Amino acid sequence: MHSHSTTHEAALLGLGAMGTALARAAASKGRRVTVWNRTPARATPLAAAGVTLAPSAAAAVAASPLVIVCVTDYAATRSLLETVSLVGKTLVQLSTGTPHEARELAAWATARGAQYLDGAILAVPSQIGGPHANILTSGAPRAFAAAEGVLADVAAVRFAGEPPGAAAAFDLGVLGSLFGALLGFYHGARLMESEQLPVDALGELMVAVVPALAEMVRADAEAIHHDRYEVPEASLDICWRSMELLARQAREAAIDSSFPAFAAGAFHRGMAAGLGHEAPAAMIKVLRAASAEGGAR
Ligand SMILES: NC(=O)c1ccc[n+]([C@@H]2O[C@H](COP(=O)([O-])OP(=O)(O)OC[C@H]3O[C@@H](n4cnc5c(N)ncnc54)[C@H](OP(=O)(O)O)[C@@H]3O)[C@@H](O)[C@H]2O)c1
């Protein structure tokens, strides 16, 4: 990943867990970083890391052509920039939100004279600056060109295209996958406990099988993209039976059964729709039909 940025400075607004990690990582790469946080006490420790503390959001924005915001949500971003001039600035919003919110903020920032880049951080703060941190961006190509260098100092940066909502859409797609998987893992942890087996060993086993799971996700994504579910390696019927086994084990062990009940119920809808002989990705047909019934697409 190389830099196209001519901007050496960066203003960073928001010093929660993530903003602090971003500021430290950028400063450690030699960037001149000016920071501001609503609660000033959170900014103070950063002075020792060579970061300049600004007394107000307006002062931080004035300090750099590149303004990066990482606060709780889009409403907070808007409220802290409401009275600040953004003319000629490149605004990079790294707070998590929906595609709709990203589009709204892009229009708002552009109307106020800024170039807008939306971004989503696919990492936890301790990963920032390391090899597993990714930032996904979308929006104005000129804004990406201006911000890429600084962002590349803290994570691997990807550009998902000009629609400002794209980064948020990919981000929520990842988050849905992540938390779906984590809920399944938490149930797996209870299953381990019910069998007096060590949960950390299940964690280690997951690390070993994650590459195989990633290949399955890629194959399912291809199947859905091309709408082809024939000749499965494992049929939806086989997957449903596994979910039924999870539900049965939960009953036998008298542990919480909400996750297996949800998963078995979902796959059962695929079975009832006659998709048992197809690939599990055929579940998308059930979800599409439900969207159509609800009036959304
Ligand atoms: N933590 C993660 O693992 C992670 C991963 C990916 C993405 N993100 C995203 O990064 C963003 C920040 O997360 P975080 O973990 O840093 O959260 P956090 O530790 O809770 O910090 C929240 C930050 O937002 C500021 N803030 C909230 N409302 C504000 C307002 N109305 N005006 C001005 N500042 C306001 C807070 O200021 P005060 O200090 O004054 O309260 C603080 O700096 C979120 O959108 C989150 O989804 C986080």
The ligand as a Tripos MOL2 file, in Angstrom:
@<TRIPOS>MOLECULE
LIG
   48    52     1     0     0
SMALL
NO_CHARGES

@<TRIPOS>ATOM
      1 N1        -13.8160    0.1950   19.3040 N.am      1 LIG1
      2 C1        -13.8340   -0.6060   18.2490 C.2       1 LIG1
      3 O1        -13.4380   -1.7740   18.3040 O.2       1 LIG1
      4 C2        -14.3200   -0.0870   16.9200 C.ar      1 LIG1
      5 C3        -14.0960   -0.8460   15.7560 C.ar      1 LIG1
      6 C4        -14.5270   -0.3700   14.5250 C.ar      1 LIG1
      7 C5        -15.2070    0.8300   14.4670 C.ar      1 LIG1
      8 N2        -15.4290    1.5360   15.6180 N.ar      1 LIG1
      9 C6        -16.2080    2.7780   15.5150 C.3       1 LIG1
     10 O2        -15.4380    3.9010   15.9180 O.3       1 LIG1
     11 C7        -16.3140    4.8690   16.5060 C.3       1 LIG1
     12 C8        -15.7450    5.2720   17.8710 C.3       1 LIG1
     13 O3        -15.6860    4.0860   18.6650 O.3       1 LIG1
     14 P1        -14.8840    4.0400   20.0320 P.3       1 LIG1
     15 O4        -14.6660    2.5950   20.3650 O.co2     1 LIG1
     16 O5        -13.7130    4.9660   19.9900 O.co2     1 LIG1
     17 O6        -15.9990    4.6410   21.0250 O.3       1 LIG1
     18 P2        -15.8130    5.2910   22.4710 P.3       1 LIG1
     19 O7        -14.5660    4.8030   23.1220 O.co2     1 LIG1
     20 O8        -17.1190    5.0970   23.1650 O.co2     1 LIG1
     21 O9        -15.6080    6.8470   22.1550 O.3       1 LIG1
     22 C9        -16.6640    7.6210   21.6350 C.3       1 LIG1
     23 C10       -16.0960    8.9540   21.1990 C.3       1 LIG1
     24 O10       -17.1420    9.7390   20.6190 O.3       1 LIG1
     25 C11       -17.1610   11.0100   21.2620 C.3       1 LIG1
     26 N3        -18.5090   11.5680   21.2020 N.ar      1 LIG1
     27 C12       -19.6840   10.9240   21.3940 C.ar      1 LIG1
     28 N4        -20.7210   11.7590   21.2410 N.ar      1 LIG1
     29 C13       -20.1820   12.9690   20.9310 C.ar      1 LIG1
     30 C14       -20.7400   14.2360   20.6330 C.ar      1 LIG1
     31 N5        -22.0790   14.4420   20.6310 N.pl3     1 LIG1
     32 N6        -19.8990   15.2630   20.3510 N.ar      1 LIG1
     33 C15       -18.5530   15.0670   20.3520 C.ar      1 LIG1
     34 N7        -17.9570   13.8780   20.6250 N.ar      1 LIG1
     35 C16       -18.7730   12.8410   20.9020 C.ar      1 LIG1
     36 C17       -16.6800   10.7210   22.6510 C.3       1 LIG1
     37 O11       -16.2730   11.9060   23.2950 O.3       1 LIG1
     38 P3        -16.1640   11.9620   24.9120 P.3       1 LIG1
     39 O12       -14.8160   11.3760   25.2520 O.co2     1 LIG1
     40 O13       -16.2800   13.3940   25.2140 O.co2     1 LIG1
     41 O14       -17.3100   11.1290   25.4710 O.co2     1 LIG1
     42 C18       -15.5160    9.7790   22.3450 C.3       1 LIG1
     43 O15       -14.3960   10.5060   21.8750 O.3       1 LIG1
     44 C19       -17.7100    4.2230   16.5890 C.3       1 LIG1
     45 O16       -18.5120    4.6500   15.5230 O.3       1 LIG1
     46 C20       -17.3970    2.7490   16.4770 C.3       1 LIG1
     47 O17       -18.4770    2.0010   15.9450 O.3       1 LIG1
     48 C21       -14.9880    1.1290   16.8240 C.ar      1 LIG1
@<TRIPOS>BOND
     1     1     2 1
     2     2     3 2
     3     2     4 1
     4     4     5 ar
     5     4    48 ar
     6     5     6 ar
     7     6     7 ar
     8     7     8 ar
     9     8     9 1
    10     8    48 ar
    11     9    10 1
    12     9    46 1
    13    10    11 1
    14    11    12 1
    15    11    44 1
    16    12    13 1
    17    13    14 1
    18    14    15 2
    19    14    16 1
    20    14    17 1
    21    17    18 1
    22    18    19 2
    23    18    20 1
    24    18    21 1
    25    21    22 1
    26    22    23 1
    27    23    24 1
    28    23    42 1
    29    24    25 1
    30    25    26 1
    31    25    36 1
    32    26    27 ar
    33    26    35 ar
    34    27    28 ar
    35    28    29 ar
    36    29    30 ar
    37    29    35 ar
    38    30    31 1
    39    30    32 ar
    40    32    33 ar
    41    33    34 ar
    42    34    35 ar
    43    36    37 1
    44    36    42 1
    45    37    38 1
    46    38    39 2
    47    38    40 1
    48    38    41 1
    49    42    43 1
    50    44    45 1
    51    44    46 1
    52    46    47 1
@<TRIPOS>SUBSTRUCTURE
     1 LIG1         1 GROUP 0 **** ****
